Amino acid sequence: MSEEEEAVIEAEEIIRCQRIFVNRLDSYSGRNIGKYLSSCIVGASLEEVAEEEEEEDEARSVAELSPAKPKEGIYQIVGTLSQAESRKPDFAQEIYTTTSRDELLARMVECDVIIYNITEDESQIEEATWAATALHEVMAQFEKQKVFILLSTIMTWARSKPLDPDDPEIPFTEEDYRRRKPHPNFMEHTNAEKVILKLGKTLSWLGETPAIPFFGDGKNFVPTIHVLDIAAVLQNIADHRPRVHYLVAVDESIQTLSEIVKCISRNLGPGKTQKVPKENAFLCKDLTQPQLDELLVNLRMEAVFLKENFNIKWVAQNGLVESIDQVIVEYKQSRGLLPVKICILGPPGVGKTSVAAKLCKHYKLHHIMIKDVITKAIENLEKIVAPKEVESPEMEDEEEEEEEGEEEEGDNVEEAQELLDSVKENMEQNGGRLDDSYVIKFMKEMLTSMPCKNQGYVLDGFPKTYDQAKDLFNIEEEEEEDDLRGKVHHYDKIIIPDHVVFLNASEDFLKNRIMNLPEIVVAGTHYAQDRYLRALSVFREINTEDETVLNYFDELEIHPQHIDVPKFEDVENRLIVKEIVKDVGDPRNYGLTDEEKEELERKQAEERLIREAREKAELERKEAEERAQKLSNWEDWNKRLEEVKRQEQELLEAQSIPLRNYLMKHVMPTLMQGLNVCCMVRPDDPVDFLAEYLFKNNPEFE
C-alpha cells in the first residue's frame, strides 16, 4: 500500500466523532480552547478555507461561539477541573474528578487527542510529564494512533542567542528548537518539553499578558497569539497529525512591549503609558514572577509550519494591536466588564445631582454635568492652542511615547483656536450660556471618550428636551432615512444610556425643599427664589407636550423608571438610590484593588469589634436586669409564702376552737379524774383500768 493510500485511509478514520482530553477546563485557556474545539467538525481543517469564511470567522467573538451538543463528526471535549467544586462547563461532555492516576490514565486511553496546558499552572508540569510517559508505556495496546499535545510557554526560548549576530531581526522558527535557551525560572517547562520530545510532539506559545506600566525601555519584542487561534492550531494538529516534533504557534505580528501597552492604554486605559525601571518591576504586587518574565522576554519568532501546512481561520492574524477592538470586546464580555450608563432626569431641586453622585460612587462611574463638560472642553481647547514649552532633555526620553499625539494636536491648533473663539463669542452674546449645538458637540465628545465607553457614566439632568436627545444620541448620517421611516431612530448604541430615571415631585414639595435650604447653599445659585421659580416654570412648559425627552427614550424601548421623591423622603436620598440600584443591578466593573480590599477589611473588622462590644454590653445589661428581677421576685415569693403560712395557721386555730370547747366540757373532766385515780392506784393494766373507770363514771349513765 502506498503512502498516499495510507494517508487517505488515516484521514477517513479521523473523520468521525473524536474525543479530546483537555486539562483544567475551568481555567481561562482551557475554557476557551475547549469551547472552540467543541464547535469544530472533525477534519474540517483538512479542507481549504474560503476567503469569505475567513473574513466572517475573524469577526466572530468569543461570546458568539455557542457550544454544540456532542454528535457524530463533532469533537467531544472531556477533561479535568482545577477545583473540584467548580461547575461543569456547558461544552464539556464529561469531567474526570478521580484522584487515582491509574483511573485517570484509563480515561485518557479512551481519548483520541490529549492536550496538556502547562502555561498557567506550574503544578501541571509534573502531571503532564507523567501522563505522556504513562501513555507511551501502554502505547502497544492502542487500537489507533493518539496525539499528545503539550501546550508550553515561549519562555523556554527567552535566552536564545540570535541566529545571526550581525542581523538580530532574523526570527526563530520551529527548526531552531534545538538551539533554544530557556529563562532560568522556566527550566521545568523546558525539561517537560524534552521529555515529550522523546515521546511524541509538542507545541509552544505565549499568552498575552501586557500591562499599562511597562518595564524597561519597552523595545523588547513580545510574541503573541489569540487563545482562539491557539484552539484553531490544536484543531489542525488533531486533524492533520503532522509528523514534525516541535511547533511554534505565534501570530504574524512583530510588536514591542511598548507598542502593545500604548495600544491597550489608548483603547482601554487612560491613554498614557509609564516607563518603570526593571529594578522596580519586582515591587509590583499585581504581577507574578512568571508574568514579569514573560513581559521582559525579547524574541522574534515566525510560525513557518503553520503558514505553509495548516488551514487556520484566524481571529487575530496580524496581532493584538491590529485586532484591539475585537480583543477589547472579548475581554469585557469574558470578565463581565460591561459599562453602566444611567441618565437622571427631573425638575430642578428634586435631587438629581445628589442621587447621581451616590450612583457614581456605588458603580464607580463618571459623573457627567453640563457645566463641568463645558468647562473641561474649553480648558482642553486652551491647552491645545497654548504655546508648547520646550522640554528638558531628561523629559524627552520619558515623553517619547506622546510625540505622535502632540504632532496630531499641532495640526489641529488652527481648528481648535477657531472653535475656542466661536465658543467664547457665543457665551458673551448669550450672557454666559452656550448654544445647544456647542453643548451637544462637547457632550458627545465626553460620552465617546474612553472612560465613559469603558466604565460608563451617570448623565446628570441632560438632555432636557426631545430635540437635544435626538441631536445627542441619533446617528447624523441616517437622519434623512429617519424622516422617511417616521419615528424610527437610528441611535448610537455606544453612548445611549441603558437606564433612564425620572425623579418627580409636586411644586409645593420642591418649593418647600428649596426654602428650607441654608442661605449659604442658595446664595449665587439657580436656587435663588426668582431664578428657581423661572427654571421650574420652564421645566414644566417643556414637559407638557407630546415630544418630551421621556417620549424619546420610550420610542427607543428604553422605558424610564419613574420615582416619586416625596414617597422616599430622605435627606440624603439613600432610599431613592437603593430603589435605582435594585432596577439597574449589581456593578459590572473591576473588583476592589488590594488597597481597597485592605481598607474594606479594616472597616469591617472595626465595625465587627464595635458590634461585638455593643452586643456584649447589651448582653451584660440584660443579665444584670434578669438577676435583679430574679432577686426581686424571690423576695416577693418569700413574703407571700410567709403570709400564706400565717393565714393557714390562723385558719387552723379558728377551726379548732369548737372542738376544744367540746372536749373541755364533756371529755376532759372525767378523763382527768380517771388519770389521777390511775396514778394513785397504779394498776397492772392502766389502759384497761382507765377504760373501766370511764365506763363506770360516765355522766350520762348517772
Summary of the structure (lengths in Angstrom):
residues: 702
radius of gyration: 44.3
end to end distance: 155.9
largest distance: 162.5
contacts: 1980
relative contact order: 0.07
helix: 56%
strand: 10%
